[in-house]
Amino acid sequence: MIKQITGVIALTTMLGSPMVASADWTDDWMMDVRFNYALTSDVGGTDQDIGDNSHITSFNGDGIQGESSFGFAFGKRFDNLGVSLAYEPMSAEYDANGSVLANGVTLSTAKADVDADTWMLEVDYMIDVNEAFAWNLLFGIGETEFDTGTVTLGTIAGTASVAADAVTNTDTTTRFGVGLTYKMSESAALITMLQYTDYGTVDIQLTDGQTTVTSFDVEATQLSMRLRFMF
């Protein structure tokens, strides 16, 4: 992750150092490419497999902490207000290790491979500090489509990969963030953003002849680095 961030900073510095911006960025079209890294992740969910004493009553683990994704967005500025449509695909391993069942058994291993495709409408407001820097306030709302893959469950006694049905579900996604923009030139800027993203819940259904579904909350506090171009 450090190497990827360092590479982005080096690239943007080369692009922007010859001409720190003094241009007015109002009423421009914009496009950005972005890298998101989950610093922390909140774990939670609901287990509908109630009645056999094997449903999860306490959700633990790291969620998607440490997972990263790339994306891009296209939009337009209206004075200090920007509106853009973003697309962010993510392939992650959801970690629910340490979750506890109703019968008191602790799942030492509980994880699932999850693919998530997010479309989001983002609105950001810039507060100019000087000609080169500006604060950013961000709000986003959209939808994420989840696809689940391999599920691994196990206790202290042993761990096993468990077959899972191919489940696809969608949920509403929201995002809040605050960041700092460095205007490198008349047409390029580097934005460093601290953002909280609630992707919604991903449904997991084991191939065990049952129709019960366990839903895991997918939420994360992320570091987002965005290279924005104005045209």
Protein Blocks (a to p, Z undefined) as FASTA:
>chain_A
ZZmmmmmmmmmmmmmmmoccfbdfehiacddddddddfbacdddddfkghjhpacfbdgd
jhjghiacddddddddehjbccddddddddddddfehiacfkopacfbacdddddddddd
dddddddfblmbccddddddddddddddddddddfkbccddddddddddddddddddddd
ddfbfkbccddddddddebjcdddddehpabdcddddddddddddddddZZ
